[in-house]
Structures are given as C-alpha cells and as structure tokens.
C-alpha cells in the first residue's frame, strides 16, 4: 500500500479522535497513557503493505511509537508516576 493510498484510506475513516470510549479497569501492571503523538515507523509501513495484500480478516496494530502523558498506573507499577 502506498503512502498516497494510506492517506486516502485514513481520510475516509470514520474514526473520531474526540469520541469518548469506556475503558476497562486497569490491572495491576497496566498504564493508561494519554497519547499526544504517534508515528509510523518503516516497519509499520512495511507491515501495512503486507497486510494490504492479505485477504484474511485479521487486525494488525501499527503506530506503537508514542509519546504522551501517564494518566493512571496499576498498583504494581513502581517505575512510572502519573502527572
């Protein structure tokens, strides 16, 4: 999938960044992050190219390089703090 095709697909997407989502409760080791920026790496783009050829209904997640604010942490998380 070319970058141009990805842009067209994302523009047609019905995803709304302002929508509210009910999140499941945090587990002991969970971290809730308010994402402020997310990028697509070369690996993400290559994965999307491969997935675009795949006809199976499997979902793949891309854009795991994120930056944001830690909003909540599970009670077993000891190396991070909330803001």
N, C-alpha and C positions, 0 to 999 in steps of 0.2 A: 504494500500500500504506500503510495507516495505521500509526501507531506501535503500536497495540494488536496488529495482525496481525503486525508485525515481531517484537514481544516473544514472541508465541505460537510463531512460526517458530523463533526463537533458542532457546526453551526446549525444543523438540523436536529440536534439532540434536544430532548425535552427536559434535560436536567436543569434544575433551578438551584443556584447557589444560595438563594435566600430562603429556601424551604426549611422547615423545622422537621427534624427526624427524631423519633423516640429511640433512644439508645438503650441497649441492655445494661444492667447494672455492672459495675466494674468488678472484676475478680481480684484476688489478692495481688497478682502481678501485672495488672492492667495499667495503662497510661492513656489518659484522654488528652489529645493534642488538638488545639485549635489551629488548623493549618493556615498559614499566611502565604506560603509559596510552595509550588510543586514543580518539578522539572521532569522532562522525559530524557533519559539517557540514550546513548547509542544502542544499548541492549534493549531498552523499551521499544525503540523504533524497529529494531530487527524482529523482536517478538511480535509486534503488530503486523509486520509484513508477513511473517509466517502464519499468524492466526487468520489473516485475511484470506489465505488460501485454504484454510481448514473449514470443512463443512459441518463439523460436529458442534453441538450446542454448548460446548464447554466455555466457561468465562475465565478470562485471564485478567489479572490486575497489573496495571503499569503505573509509573509515576511514584515510585517508592522513595525518591529523593525529596524529602520535605523539610520545611523549616516552619516553626510555629511556636505557640505558647502552650506550656503544660498547664492544663486547667484542673485535672484531678489525677490522683495516683492511688493505686491499691495499697492496702495496709502493709504489704510485704515489700513494697518498693522502697529502697533505702538510699539510692544514689541520685535521685532526682527530687526537685522541690517544685511546688506549684507557685504561680505568680498571682 
